[in-house]
Structure formats: C-alpha cells, structure tokens
Amino acid sequence: MELTQLLSALGSDPEQMTRGIIRIFHFIGLSMGLGAATLLDLMIIRFFLGQEMTEQKFEMFHFLADLVNVGLKLLWVTGLSFLVFYWMSDPVKLGNEKVWAKMVIVTILTINGVFIHRTVIPFMYGQIGRTMLGGVPFRKKFIFVTMGMISFVSWYAPVVIANLPQLNFQVPMVQILIAYALVLLSIMTLAHLLLFGSEIANAGRNRLRRRSYL
C-alpha cells in the first residue's frame, strides 16, 4: 500500500517528475566534473612544485580526466534536455539570458577539455620519470597553465551563476560573459605570477651567480 502511494504521488505531476529527473542527473554531472576538475588542478599544482611524474600518478590523472569528461557529457545531455523541456512546457524561461550565458561557458569548457585530452594527457605520459614541466619551454608552460585556469574558472562559473537569481531576466548575457572573462583573466594572471614568478627570479639569480664567477 505504501509503495502504491509513493508511486501515485510521484506520477501525480509528470512535468515536475521530468524536471526533477533532469535536475538530479544535471547535479550528478556537475558534481562529478567539478570535483574531479578541482582535484586535478590541485594535483597539477603539486607537480608544479617539483614532484616526479610516475605511472601511478599518471593513471590517477587519466582517471580524473575521464571523470571530468563524463561529467561534461552529462552536463550537455541534461542542459539540452532542460532547453527542450522549457520549450515544450514553459517557453518564457528560454528568454532568460542567464541560461544562454551558462551554455556559452560550458561550450568554452568543452573546447578546452578537448584540447586538454588531445595534448596535455599525451604530454604528461611522456613526462613519466621526471617532473611534469621538466625541460618544457616557457611558452608551453604558459599554455598549460592557461588551460588549467580556464578549466578551473569555467567549472565554478555555472555554479555561481545558477545560484544568483538576481540575474534572471535582468542582466544581459553579454554582461554576464564580460564578468566571467574578467574573473578568468584575473585568476589567470595571478596563477602565472605565482607559478612563474619564482622561476623567473631563480633564473635571474643564476645569471648573477654566473657573472660573479667570471
């Protein structure tokens, strides 16, 4: 009897049921991708500090990258499902530019993710036995840090935007994306200064030492 009441309650409002199912899988995709991406970024920071890349660490990197990929795919499936759902049941919500700003950011995240899988993962495999950036040119280091920060900011941005109801039907998509770009640029600049500032300083000290020996 209790099970019948539960099924009856769940089936009493098919629209709400559909929205709830999409929302659950959307949350799973977001949690999976955001958690794995954050852990991945923290591991990268540790490797920047000089730890050696091993096969075990590379396997962990690869596993986390795969989790990010699965989370991203779930975000796309559920995000597009939300669009179809709103189109069929509540078309007014498609006029909320916050929704489209999130879609643009997820698109940027996807392009960045494809690039990471095609370039960074094979590169990291080749670094087994030495530090992650050992012997890597400055330009390539710059690109890798940039991609890492794009991933970091672009995973958190949709979460922040989704939890700002003040933006609903009030703020144009362009303004939201400008704010996102400014935050990304600020964090990217800070990351480059922190990660490469000491490297530049050490290079300067080494040049001074060489001159003193002459």
Secondary structure, DSSP 8 states (H G I E B T S, - for coil): -HHHHHHHHHTT-HHHHHHHHHHHHHHHHHHHHHHHHHHHHHHHHHHHTT-B--HHHHHHHHHHHHHHHHHHHHHHHHHHHHHHHHHHH-GGGGG-HHHHHHHHHHHHHHHHHHHIIIIIHHHHHHTTTSBTTTT--HHHHHHHHHHHHHHHHHHHHHHHHHT-GGGTTTS-HHHHHHHHHHHHHHHHHHHHHHHHHHHHHHHHHHHHHHHHH-
